[in-house]
Amino acid sequence: MTTYSSELKDSILTKLLAPNNVGVPQLAAQTGIPRDTLYGRRREAL
């Protein structure tokens, strides 16, 4: 299991949530973080 720094988590959430609203598949391709992880982080933040 990969652990991510809190700074990276915060920056990812900033990109996922409004007003940026970058799509999860696009962000997964850019960062290399699995889509399931990104969907889970977004769900937790909302």
PyMOL Python script that loads the backbone (N, CA, C, O; Angstrom):
from pymol import cmd

cmd.read_pdbstr("""\
ATOM      1  N   MET A   1       0.845  -1.174   0.000  1.00  0.00           N
ATOM      2  CA  MET A   1       0.000   0.000   0.000  1.00  0.00           C
ATOM      3  C   MET A   1       0.894   1.242   0.000  1.00  0.00           C
ATOM      4  O   MET A   1       1.825   1.362   0.796  1.00  0.00           O
ATOM      5  N   THR A   2       0.586   2.145  -0.903  1.00  0.00           N
ATOM      6  CA  THR A   2       1.338   3.386  -1.013  1.00  0.00           C
ATOM      7  C   THR A   2       0.726   4.437  -0.094  1.00  0.00           C
ATOM      8  O   THR A   2      -0.494   4.578  -0.013  1.00  0.00           O
ATOM      9  N   THR A   3       1.590   5.164   0.590  1.00  0.00           N
ATOM     10  CA  THR A   3       1.103   6.272   1.410  1.00  0.00           C
ATOM     11  C   THR A   3       1.490   7.585   0.735  1.00  0.00           C
ATOM     12  O   THR A   3       2.573   7.719   0.166  1.00  0.00           O
ATOM     13  N   TYR A   4       0.587   8.534   0.814  1.00  0.00           N
ATOM     14  CA  TYR A   4       0.800   9.829   0.182  1.00  0.00           C
ATOM     15  C   TYR A   4       0.898  10.900   1.262  1.00  0.00           C
ATOM     16  O   TYR A   4       0.227  10.816   2.290  1.00  0.00           O
ATOM     17  N   SER A   5       1.724  11.893   1.028  1.00  0.00           N
ATOM     18  CA  SER A   5       1.886  12.973   2.000  1.00  0.00           C
ATOM     19  C   SER A   5       0.596  13.792   2.097  1.00  0.00           C
ATOM     20  O   SER A   5      -0.218  13.816   1.175  1.00  0.00           O
ATOM     21  N   SER A   6       0.439  14.446   3.215  1.00  0.00           N
ATOM     22  CA  SER A   6      -0.761  15.263   3.402  1.00  0.00           C
ATOM     23  C   SER A   6      -0.788  16.426   2.411  1.00  0.00           C
ATOM     24  O   SER A   6      -1.864  16.862   2.003  1.00  0.00           O
ATOM     25  N   GLU A   7       0.369  16.928   2.023  1.00  0.00           N
ATOM     26  CA  GLU A   7       0.421  18.008   1.046  1.00  0.00           C
ATOM     27  C   GLU A   7      -0.090  17.534  -0.308  1.00  0.00           C
ATOM     28  O   GLU A   7      -0.827  18.251  -0.986  1.00  0.00           O
ATOM     29  N   LEU A   8       0.300  16.329  -0.698  1.00  0.00           N
ATOM     30  CA  LEU A   8      -0.168  15.778  -1.969  1.00  0.00           C
ATOM     31  C   LEU A   8      -1.666  15.528  -1.917  1.00  0.00           C
ATOM     32  O   LEU A   8      -2.379  15.835  -2.873  1.00  0.00           O
ATOM     33  N   LYS A   9      -2.149  14.978  -0.816  1.00  0.00           N
ATOM     34  CA  LYS A   9      -3.587  14.729  -0.660  1.00  0.00           C
ATOM     35  C   LYS A   9      -4.365  16.033  -0.784  1.00  0.00           C
ATOM     36  O   LYS A   9      -5.387  16.085  -1.468  1.00  0.00           O
ATOM     37  N   ASP A  10      -3.890  17.076  -0.130  1.00  0.00           N
ATOM     38  CA  ASP A  10      -4.565  18.375  -0.186  1.00  0.00           C
ATOM     39  C   ASP A  10      -4.578  18.938  -1.603  1.00  0.00           C
ATOM     40  O   ASP A  10      -5.594  19.466  -2.053  1.00  0.00           O
ATOM     41  N   SER A  11      -3.473  18.829  -2.295  1.00  0.00           N
ATOM     42  CA  SER A  11      -3.416  19.372  -3.653  1.00  0.00           C
ATOM     43  C   SER A  11      -4.316  18.576  -4.599  1.00  0.00           C
ATOM     44  O   SER A  11      -4.925  19.153  -5.501  1.00  0.00           O
ATOM     45  N   ILE A  12      -4.406  17.273  -4.407  1.00  0.00           N
ATOM     46  CA  ILE A  12      -5.282  16.437  -5.231  1.00  0.00           C
ATOM     47  C   ILE A  12      -6.737  16.808  -4.982  1.00  0.00           C
ATOM     48  O   ILE A  12      -7.515  16.950  -5.926  1.00  0.00           O
ATOM     49  N   LEU A  13      -7.110  16.966  -3.709  1.00  0.00           N
ATOM     50  CA  LEU A  13      -8.493  17.334  -3.394  1.00  0.00           C
ATOM     51  C   LEU A  13      -8.843  18.702  -3.954  1.00  0.00           C
ATOM     52  O   LEU A  13      -9.966  18.920  -4.410  1.00  0.00           O
ATOM     53  N   THR A  14      -7.897  19.617  -3.922  1.00  0.00           N
ATOM     54  CA  THR A  14      -8.127  20.950  -4.487  1.00  0.00           C
ATOM     55  C   THR A  14      -8.442  20.844  -5.973  1.00  0.00           C
ATOM     56  O   THR A  14      -9.291  21.572  -6.487  1.00  0.00           O
ATOM     57  N   LYS A  15      -7.766  19.948  -6.652  1.00  0.00           N
ATOM     58  CA  LYS A  15      -8.006  19.779  -8.084  1.00  0.00           C
ATOM     59  C   LYS A  15      -9.329  19.062  -8.352  1.00  0.00           C
ATOM     60  O   LYS A  15      -9.993  19.341  -9.350  1.00  0.00           O
ATOM     61  N   LEU A  16      -9.712  18.144  -7.470  1.00  0.00           N
ATOM     62  CA  LEU A  16     -10.931  17.361  -7.690  1.00  0.00           C
ATOM     63  C   LEU A  16     -12.208  18.136  -7.398  1.00  0.00           C
ATOM     64  O   LEU A  16     -13.231  17.921  -8.049  1.00  0.00           O
ATOM     65  N   LEU A  17     -12.153  19.029  -6.430  1.00  0.00           N
ATOM     66  CA  LEU A  17     -13.359  19.719  -5.983  1.00  0.00           C
ATOM     67  C   LEU A  17     -13.506  21.069  -6.675  1.00  0.00           C
ATOM     68  O   LEU A  17     -12.573  21.570  -7.303  1.00  0.00           O
ATOM     69  N   ALA A  18     -14.700  21.644  -6.545  1.00  0.00           N
ATOM     70  CA  ALA A  18     -15.000  22.942  -7.160  1.00  0.00           C
ATOM     71  C   ALA A  18     -14.041  23.995  -6.628  1.00  0.00           C
ATOM     72  O   ALA A  18     -13.647  23.891  -5.466  1.00  0.00           O
ATOM     73  N   PRO A  19     -13.656  24.956  -7.362  1.00  0.00           N
ATOM     74  CA  PRO A  19     -14.092  25.327  -8.704  1.00  0.00           C
ATOM     75  C   PRO A  19     -13.290  24.661  -9.815  1.00  0.00           C
ATOM     76  O   PRO A  19     -13.587  24.881 -10.990  1.00  0.00           O
ATOM     77  N   ASN A  20     -12.285  23.856  -9.485  1.00  0.00           N
ATOM     78  CA  ASN A  20     -11.427  23.251 -10.514  1.00  0.00           C
ATOM     79  C   ASN A  20     -12.101  22.096 -11.239  1.00  0.00           C
ATOM     80  O   ASN A  20     -12.119  22.061 -12.470  1.00  0.00           O
ATOM     81  N   ASN A  21     -12.658  21.150 -10.485  1.00  0.00           N
ATOM     82  CA  ASN A  21     -13.398  20.015 -11.040  1.00  0.00           C
ATOM     83  C   ASN A  21     -12.669  19.262 -12.151  1.00  0.00           C
ATOM     84  O   ASN A  21     -13.239  19.012 -13.213  1.00  0.00           O
ATOM     85  N   VAL A  22     -11.427  18.905 -11.909  1.00  0.00           N
ATOM     86  CA  VAL A  22     -10.693  18.057 -12.847  1.00  0.00           C
ATOM     87  C   VAL A  22     -11.267  16.651 -12.718  1.00  0.00           C
ATOM     88  O   VAL A  22     -11.522  16.184 -11.608  1.00  0.00           O
ATOM     89  N   GLY A  23     -11.469  15.982 -13.832  1.00  0.00           N
ATOM     90  CA  GLY A  23     -12.020  14.631 -13.821  1.00  0.00           C
ATOM     91  C   GLY A  23     -11.058  13.631 -13.199  1.00  0.00           C
ATOM     92  O   GLY A  23      -9.840  13.760 -13.320  1.00  0.00           O
ATOM     93  N   VAL A  24     -11.626  12.633 -12.533  1.00  0.00           N
ATOM     94  CA  VAL A  24     -10.803  11.613 -11.879  1.00  0.00           C
ATOM     95  C   VAL A  24      -9.937  10.866 -12.885  1.00  0.00           C
ATOM     96  O   VAL A  24      -8.742  10.705 -12.638  1.00  0.00           O
ATOM     97  N   PRO A  25     -10.484  10.398 -14.013  1.00  0.00           N
ATOM     98  CA  PRO A  25      -9.613   9.688 -14.971  1.00  0.00           C
ATOM     99  C   PRO A  25      -8.447  10.549 -15.474  1.00  0.00           C
ATOM    100  O   PRO A  25      -7.330  10.061 -15.642  1.00  0.00           O
ATOM    101  N   GLN A  26      -8.727  11.831 -15.708  1.00  0.00           N
ATOM    102  CA  GLN A  26      -7.678  12.737 -16.179  1.00  0.00           C
ATOM    103  C   GLN A  26      -6.610  12.920 -15.101  1.00  0.00           C
ATOM    104  O   GLN A  26      -5.415  12.881 -15.395  1.00  0.00           O
ATOM    105  N   LEU A  27      -7.040  13.119 -13.855  1.00  0.00           N
ATOM    106  CA  LEU A  27      -6.095  13.322 -12.763  1.00  0.00           C
ATOM    107  C   LEU A  27      -5.295  12.054 -12.487  1.00  0.00           C
ATOM    108  O   LEU A  27      -4.113  12.123 -12.150  1.00  0.00           O
ATOM    109  N   ALA A  28      -5.933  10.905 -12.628  1.00  0.00           N
ATOM    110  CA  ALA A  28      -5.228   9.632 -12.441  1.00  0.00           C
ATOM    111  C   ALA A  28      -4.126   9.477 -13.490  1.00  0.00           C
ATOM    112  O   ALA A  28      -3.031   9.006 -13.180  1.00  0.00           O
ATOM    113  N   ALA A  29      -4.412   9.868 -14.709  1.00  0.00           N
ATOM    114  CA  ALA A  29      -3.413   9.784 -15.773  1.00  0.00           C
ATOM    115  C   ALA A  29      -2.248  10.735 -15.513  1.00  0.00           C
ATOM    116  O   ALA A  29      -1.096  10.399 -15.785  1.00  0.00           O
ATOM    117  N   GLN A  30      -2.548  11.920 -14.989  1.00  0.00           N
ATOM    118  CA  GLN A  30      -1.508  12.913 -14.732  1.00  0.00           C
ATOM    119  C   GLN A  30      -0.612  12.528 -13.562  1.00  0.00           C
ATOM    120  O   GLN A  30       0.602  12.728 -13.612  1.00  0.00           O
ATOM    121  N   THR A  31      -1.213  11.974 -12.506  1.00  0.00           N
ATOM    122  CA  THR A  31      -0.470  11.745 -11.268  1.00  0.00           C
ATOM    123  C   THR A  31       0.018  10.317 -11.089  1.00  0.00           C
ATOM    124  O   THR A  31       0.975  10.078 -10.351  1.00  0.00           O
ATOM    125  N   GLY A  32      -0.632   9.357 -11.760  1.00  0.00           N
ATOM    126  CA  GLY A  32      -0.277   7.963 -11.569  1.00  0.00           C
ATOM    127  C   GLY A  32      -0.938   7.342 -10.342  1.00  0.00           C
ATOM    128  O   GLY A  32      -0.638   6.204  -9.982  1.00  0.00           O
ATOM    129  N   ILE A  33      -1.836   8.088  -9.699  1.00  0.00           N
ATOM    130  CA  ILE A  33      -2.577   7.585  -8.550  1.00  0.00           C
ATOM    131  C   ILE A  33      -3.784   6.822  -9.088  1.00  0.00           C
ATOM    132  O   ILE A  33      -4.475   7.325  -9.974  1.00  0.00           O
ATOM    133  N   PRO A  34      -4.051   5.628  -8.578  1.00  0.00           N
ATOM    134  CA  PRO A  34      -5.174   4.834  -9.096  1.00  0.00           C
ATOM    135  C   PRO A  34      -6.512   5.567  -8.984  1.00  0.00           C
ATOM    136  O   PRO A  34      -6.756   6.311  -8.034  1.00  0.00           O
ATOM    137  N   ARG A  35      -7.369   5.336  -9.982  1.00  0.00           N
ATOM    138  CA  ARG A  35      -8.678   5.986 -10.004  1.00  0.00           C
ATOM    139  C   ARG A  35      -9.494   5.663  -8.763  1.00  0.00           C
ATOM    140  O   ARG A  35     -10.154   6.544  -8.211  1.00  0.00           O
ATOM    141  N   ASP A  36      -9.458   4.406  -8.314  1.00  0.00           N
ATOM    142  CA  ASP A  36     -10.227   4.017  -7.126  1.00  0.00           C
ATOM    143  C   ASP A  36      -9.815   4.830  -5.903  1.00  0.00           C
ATOM    144  O   ASP A  36     -10.657   5.211  -5.090  1.00  0.00           O
ATOM    145  N   THR A  37      -8.528   5.090  -5.780  1.00  0.00           N
ATOM    146  CA  THR A  37      -8.030   5.897  -4.662  1.00  0.00           C
ATOM    147  C   THR A  37      -8.572   7.314  -4.750  1.00  0.00           C
ATOM    148  O   THR A  37      -9.003   7.884  -3.747  1.00  0.00           O
ATOM    149  N   LEU A  38      -8.550   7.878  -5.942  1.00  0.00           N
ATOM    150  CA  LEU A  38      -9.039   9.253  -6.127  1.00  0.00           C
ATOM    151  C   LEU A  38     -10.540   9.343  -5.884  1.00  0.00           C
ATOM    152  O   LEU A  38     -11.010  10.286  -5.247  1.00  0.00           O
ATOM    153  N   TYR A  39     -11.290   8.374  -6.383  1.00  0.00           N
ATOM    154  CA  TYR A  39     -12.738   8.375  -6.130  1.00  0.00           C
ATOM    155  C   TYR A  39     -13.017   8.277  -4.636  1.00  0.00           C
ATOM    156  O   TYR A  39     -13.918   8.949  -4.133  1.00  0.00           O
ATOM    157  N   GLY A  40     -12.265   7.456  -3.923  1.00  0.00           N
ATOM    158  CA  GLY A  40     -12.447   7.324  -2.483  1.00  0.00           C
ATOM    159  C   GLY A  40     -12.118   8.600  -1.730  1.00  0.00           C
ATOM    160  O   GLY A  40     -12.847   8.988  -0.817  1.00  0.00           O
ATOM    161  N   ARG A  41     -11.044   9.247  -2.098  1.00  0.00           N
ATOM    162  CA  ARG A  41     -10.660  10.518  -1.452  1.00  0.00           C
ATOM    163  C   ARG A  41     -11.725  11.579  -1.692  1.00  0.00           C
ATOM    164  O   ARG A  41     -12.078  12.336  -0.787  1.00  0.00           O
ATOM    165  N   ARG A  42     -12.233  11.627  -2.923  1.00  0.00           N
ATOM    166  CA  ARG A  42     -13.272  12.613  -3.223  1.00  0.00           C
ATOM    167  C   ARG A  42     -14.549  12.333  -2.421  1.00  0.00           C
ATOM    168  O   ARG A  42     -15.179  13.251  -1.897  1.00  0.00           O
ATOM    169  N   ARG A  43     -14.913  11.061  -2.336  1.00  0.00           N
ATOM    170  CA  ARG A  43     -16.105  10.680  -1.581  1.00  0.00           C
ATOM    171  C   ARG A  43     -15.959  11.052  -0.107  1.00  0.00           C
ATOM    172  O   ARG A  43     -16.908  11.547   0.501  1.00  0.00           O
ATOM    173  N   GLU A  44     -14.779  10.817   0.473  1.00  0.00           N
ATOM    174  CA  GLU A  44     -14.535  11.172   1.875  1.00  0.00           C
ATOM    175  C   GLU A  44     -14.609  12.683   2.092  1.00  0.00           C
ATOM    176  O   GLU A  44     -15.096  13.143   3.125  1.00  0.00           O
ATOM    177  N   ALA A  45     -14.128  13.448   1.121  1.00  0.00           N
ATOM    178  CA  ALA A  45     -14.099  14.905   1.271  1.00  0.00           C
ATOM    179  C   ALA A  45     -15.499  15.502   1.184  1.00  0.00           C
ATOM    180  O   ALA A  45     -15.794  16.516   1.816  1.00  0.00           O
ATOM    181  N   LEU A  46     -16.344  14.869   0.404  1.00  0.00           N
ATOM    182  CA  LEU A  46     -17.699  15.393   0.252  1.00  0.00           C
ATOM    183  C   LEU A  46     -18.543  14.951   1.419  1.00  0.00           C
ATOM    184  O   LEU A  46     -19.726  15.286   1.488  1.00  0.00           O
TER     185      LEU A  46
END
""", "prot")
cmd.dss("prot")
cmd.show_as("cartoon", "prot")
cmd.util.cbc("prot")
cmd.orient("prot")
